[in-house]
Amino acid sequence: MSLRDNGSIYIAGHRGMVGGALMRALTKQGCKNVITATREECDLLRQQQVEDFMAARKPDVVIVAAAKVGGIHANSAYPAEFIYQNMMIAANTIHAAYQCGVKRLLFLGSSCIYPREAPQPMPEDSLLTSPLEKTNEAYAIAKIAGLKLCQHYRSQHGVLFHSAMPTNLYGVGDNYHPENSHVIPALLRRFHEAKVNHLPQVVVWGSGTPRREFLHVDDLAEGCLHLLGVENPPDWVNIGTGTDVTIRELAELVKATTGYTGELIFDASKPDGTPRKLMDESRMAALGWKAHTSLKDGLHDAYEAFQSYLLSGEARL
């Protein structure tokens, strides 16, 4: 499927980090008919607004990149918002797309849908085989609901609705809030501010031993567009790099990237989350796609973007 030649494509959540990367990737592919809407134009939490918007615009393809996201602290502090908002986004967009005859829909989930004790690397078939990680259970349940909506609408109604489960993301357009952001933007901001303010040490949450996989958001966007070109895709597929690092190794990389020269301290009293989260990306590789941005290069790109946002006053702090 060539997105340049197959009508309109609606990006739900185009202002977010993932949505922005999708917009860049679509522009690179030469797509001219991209549909977007601000929250004021279409609030995805309001069913009637979503149905009215979809009926009026009638997109051929929908990518659901909108979500309420955050790190361990945000997920633990606001579980009600995480489960409610993400379930409403999924239910409203998927059902409205079905109602107005959307040809194809790609729903974006997360690696946190898999059980805490899933085999490593985590295969797609490990879904719902054992309990979830408690620190992000609310978000995971909402994303599982979206995945299952796509799966069952596809099986019952014959619509080509399917899902992609990206691993931990970072890159241009990230959120750098000191408490509610994910680990890479949080570390980039912390080390940058420590360097600028000549602080003697930086404290990182947790023991530093958990292992995590990180995917540059522009790689994810390319993977999503590749997946939309697959004629008969799986109901859901992992999108990752197939490699991981410890949080300690990540912190050392971020420290080097920012040029900070002080001491690195780990606060083991703070939660670690899941011991390891590495995606089995063999199914996506079999479909002909692999990530290409190294973590070192991706961190350099992300840090440059962060500094640019600070200069322009556009950083999401």
N, C-alpha and C positions, 0 to 999 in steps of 0.2 A: 504493500500500500504506500503510494507516494503522497505525502501530506500536501505537497504543492498542487496536486491535480485532483484531489478528492474533497472539494468543498470546504466548509468552515470547521474550525476547531475551537472549542471553548475551553479556556484554562481557568478552572475554579481555583482561586487563590493566587492570582498572578502577581500580587504584590509581595508575597512571601519569598523566602530564599529559594525554595524549589520552583515556585511559579516563575520567578525571575530567570532562573537558569533555563527553564523550558522556553520562555520567550526568546532568550538569546539563541537557543538551539534551533528554534523554528525560523528565526530571522536568517540564521546561517543557511538553513535549507531552502530559503527563498519562499517561505509560506506567506501569502498576502492576506488571507482571510482568517485572521485570528480574532476571536471574540473574548472580551474581558468585561468585568463589571466590578466596581467598587462595592464595599459593604452598603454604602448609601443607595446604590442602584439596585442591589440584590443582596439582601441579608440571608446567607445560607442557613441560618438557624430558623428562618420563617418559611414554612412549607409553601404557603400560598405565593409568596414572593418568588420563590424558586420555580414553582410551576408556571407562573405567569411569565417569568423571564425566559424560560426554556421554550415555552409555547410561542413567544413572540420572535425569538431569534432562531429557533430550530437548527441548532448546530448538527453537523454530521458526526463529529467526533467530540468526546468530552474527556478531559483529563482532570481528575479530582485530586488536586494538589493542596487544597485548603485544609488546614488542621490547626487545632490549638496544641502547641508543642512546648516542651521545656525539659530541663534536666531533672536530676533526682529530687532536688529541693522542691521545685515547682510541682512535680508529680505527687510528692508526698503531702504538700501543703494544700493543694487544690484538686483533690481527686474528683469531687462532684462536678466541677467545671470541666475537667478533662473528659470524663465519661459522657456527660450530657452534650457538650458542644460537639465532640467528635462523632457521637452517634447521630445527632441531628444533621450534621453536614453530610454524613454518609447516606442516611435514609432519604433526605430531601433531594439530594442531587441524583442518586441512582434511580429513585422512583420517578422523578420528573423526566429524566432522560428516557426511561422506558415509555412513559406516557406520550412523549412527543416524537417518538420514532428515531431516536439517536441510533446511528448505525454501529457505533463502537464506543466503548467507555473503558478507560483505564483508571482504576482506583489505586491510590498510593497508600500503603500501610507502613509497617515498621518491623524491624527485626525483633522488637520486644513482644511480638505476638507469640513467640515460641516459649516453651516452658523454661523455667529457671534451670532445670537439670537436663535440658535437651542434649543429645549427643553433639559432640563438636567435631567438625563443623556442623552447623544446624541444617538438616535437610528439610525441605518443604513438608515432608510426610511426618515430621515430629509435631506438627500443630495439634494441640489439644490432647496430647498423650500423657501429660502430668501437669501439676500446678504451675501457675505463672509466678514471676518475680513480684513480690508484694509491693515494692517501691514504685512500680509503674503499671500495676494491675488495671487500674481504671482506664488508662489510655489504651492498653493492650486489648481489653475487652471491646472497646469501641471500634478499634481497627479490625479485630476479628469479625465483628458484626458486619462491617462494610465488605470485607472479603467474602463472607458467607452470603450476603445479599447479592453480590455479583455472581457468585457460583450458582445460586438457586434461581435467579432471574434467567441466567443463561440456560440452565437445564430445563426449566419449566416453559420459558417463553421463546427460547431459541435466539436470544440477543447475544451479540459478541461483547459481553461485559467481562472483564478479567482484571487481575490485580498484580501489582509489583510490590515486593517487600524490600525496601532499601535498608542497608545497614546504617550505622551512625554517620550522619552527614555534616559537612562543614564547607565553608567557602564564602564567596561574594554574597552579600545580603543577609548575613547571619545576625542573630540577636546577641548582644554583648552585655546583657543585664548581669550584674555580679552574682545574683542568687538564682535567677530563673532560666539562665541560658544553659546550653549544653557544654560539655567539658572543654572542647577546643576553643570556642570563642571566650569562655570564662578564663581559660589560662592565658590566651593571647592578651586579653585586657589586663589581667593581674600582673603578668610579667612586664608588659609595656609600662604600666603605671609605676611599678616598682623601679624600673630603669629610669624613668623620667624624674621620679621623686627620690632617687638614690637610697632606696630602702635596703636594709642589710639582708633581708630574707623574704621568701615567698612561701606561704603555707598552702598546701594542696590537700583537699579533702581525701580521706581514706588512707589505706595502707600503701597504695601504689602497686599492689600485686594483681588486681583484676586485669584481664586482657580484653582489649577492645579492637574492633575493626573500624576503619574510617574511610569513607568514600567522598571524593570531591563532588560537590553538587553539580558541576558541569558534566562530569562523567555520568552521573545519574540521569541527567536530561538526555544525553546521547543514548543511554541504554533504554530509556522509555520510548524514544522515537524509533529505535531499532525494534523494540518489542511490538510497536504498533504496525510495523511492516511484516510481522509474522502472520501468516494466513490462519493458522489454527493454534493459538498459543495455549499454554497450560492455564488452568483456572487462576493460579498464582505462581509467581516465580521470584526467587531471591535475586537481588541485585547488590553485589558486594565486590570486594577485591580478592577474597580468598586468603588474605594475610592479616595478622593482628600484631599488636604491641601491648606491653604492659602500660598502665597509667604512668608509672615511673619513667619508662622509656619515652612516652609521649611528652611528659613534662620536661624532660631533658631536651627533647627536640624543639619544643616551643621556647624554652630558655635560650637555646642557641639561635633560633630564628629571630628572636627579638633583640638579641645582643645583651641580655641581662647577665651580670657577673656575680650576683649575690648568692646566698645560700638557699637551698631547696629543702623545705621541711614538709613531712607528711603527718597529717592529723588523723591517727588511727581511730579516734573516737567518733569520727563521722562515718556514715554508711558507705560501703563499697558497692552495693548492688550485686547483680549477677556476677559470679566468679569469672565467667568467660562468655563472650558473645561473638562467635565467628560464623559467618554464613557459609553454607555449602553452595558455591556459585556454579557448580558443574552443569545444572540445568540451563542456566543462561548462556554458559559457554557453548553448550551443544546447539543453542539457537544462533550462534555465530557472533557473540559479543563478549568482550572483556574490557574491564576498566584499564586506563592507561596512565593516569596521573599518580606519580609516586607521592607518598606522604610528605617527604621533604619538600618537593616542588609545590605541592598543594598548600602546605603551611606558609611557604613564602608568598604565594599568591593571596592567601587569606589575610596575612599580616599587612601586605601592601594595601589591600582593600580596606582594612580596619583603619590604617593611618589616613587613607584618603577620606574616609567617612568623618574622621575626627576633624580634619582640616575644613571640610565642607559643612560641618555641623549636622550631617545626616546619619550619624551613628545611632543605632538602636541600643541605647544605654539604659 
